[in-house]
Amino acid sequence: MWIGACTSQIGTQMQVLAQAWMVFQITSNPTMLGLDSFLATIPIVLFSLLGGVFADRTERQKLLLGSQIVQMTCAFLLAILFATGVIRIWHILTLSFIVGTAQSFGGPAYQALIPTLVKPPDLPNAIALNSIQFNLARVIGPMFGALALAVGAAWCFAINGISFIAVIITLLIIHPHFVPAKTGQSVLSSMGQGFQFIRKQSAMEGLIVLAFSMTLLAFPLIVVLPVFARDVFHGDPKLYSMLLVCLGIGSICGALTVAGLGKYKHQGRSALLMLVALGALISGFALSRYLVLSCVLLFLAGGMLLAVFTTISSLVQMITSDEMRGRVMSVYNVAFRGGTPFGSLIMGTLVSRFSAPKVVACNGVLLAVLGLYFLLVQRKVATL
């Protein structure tokens, strides 16, 4: 599963690079970058809770297969539109929304499937390794993507479509040890059970708020990296690719560190301290005008971002039972992915009115303040 997902993610990251750059080239408008990201992720907010119910009721492999096939079809369609020269911005935006809808059903199924492939003591390591494959792809994908983009954007989308074959094959051969039980319970009742479970866990609500805040304030940095590459450092797609690679390599190092530590005491407090450090690093990157320093800060921010994300995800998974995992992870998925569309849309709009460095620096300060609040005032997460 790790190999298949990593292969597919490399293709996806090639498309992410090409799509962001082409949207900015076609429109020269940072707001459109934010809108594209918003449309790609807002379906996750709208439909993930429903996807979580299905993840607890049906075979998660089948749900994931359907999601992968839809995303593969969209990638091939984009490749055809670019190759024939008939691409319009509304084509990209529409297909982003369709891909996001597929991910809203596939995401909870994937997150619920991973813990059923390992034993409970190995869960933190498995989650960290899963983060590593995603970020390894974020390093390799942009490098290949920059090369393919030099030939033509259509190649990035076509290769992404082909890469989905790898994860489809692995989904057909794995054997998870959890099979959802049949139930006649209504969808709304199943959702209600998920919310009740979350409310009974004292720190779960805080973890979900942190997940949402991270994606609202930190993840939109990736969306505006083309603006830093072109307008702040006066570069081209290669520089944009280099910034993504720095972020990705840092993320791999952060995830490897968490995987090496495994389960340890005071994970909640560590996550909050790292969140404060993440805010400081993001603000430092935004204010830097030296390319080398900016790359170093971006590398460190990537490591800190994935360390926080992996630790919070591990805590959520460890206090969730298998029969509730799909629903709980769908709520977590809504929170974790839900901040991105709103953060991207807000950031894209604010960057158009002010500047990318000012907006990103403010986001970093807000992240640091949030970490300090949960560390010193609302201490339920800090006690985990």
Number of C-alpha atoms within 10 A of each C-alpha: 18 16 13 18 20 23 23 25 24 28 27 28 26 31 29 21 26 26 22 20 21 18 19 19 11 12 12 13 16 24 22 21 27 26 20 25 26 25 24 23 27 23 24 31 22 14 18 32 28 21 27 32 26 22 32 25 21 15 17 25 22 16 20 23 17 15 22 21 15 15 23 22 17 21 25 19 19 24 24 17 16 16 16 10 10 9 15 12 13 10 13 20 19 15 20 24 20 18 23 25 25 23 26 28 27 27 26 33 31 18 23 26 22 16 22 16 17 14 10 12 11 14 22 25 22 22 23 28 20 22 25 25 21 24 29 22 26 29 26 20 28 31 21 17 30 23 17 19 24 13 11 16 24 25 24 32 33 23 22 29 25 16 21 25 17 16 21 22 13 16 18 12 10 11 12 15 11 15 15 16 10 9 9 7 9 10 13 12 11 22 19 13 14 23 14 12 15 22 12 10 13 11 21 22 17 17 22 22 14 25 23 21 21 27 22 26 26 24 18 25 23 14 22 23 20 27 25 19 20 15 13 17 15 10 14 14 21 17 19 21 27 17 24 27 25 22 25 28 23 27 29 27 21 28 32 20 16 23 24 13 12 18 17 8 9 12 18 22 19 18 24 25 18 21 28 22 19 29 28 21 26 29 24 21 24 23 15 15 13 10 15 10 13 20 19 17 24 26 26 23 30 27 26 26 27 27 29 26 23 26 24 22 21 20 20 21 22 13 13 18 11 18 17 21 25 33 33 30 29 30 25 28 24 27 24 25 25 25 25 29 26 22 26 32 24 19 28 27 19 17 21 12 12 11 17 23 22 14 20 26 19 15 25 26 19 19 25 22 16 18 23 17 14 20 21 10 10 13 16 17 24 20 12 13
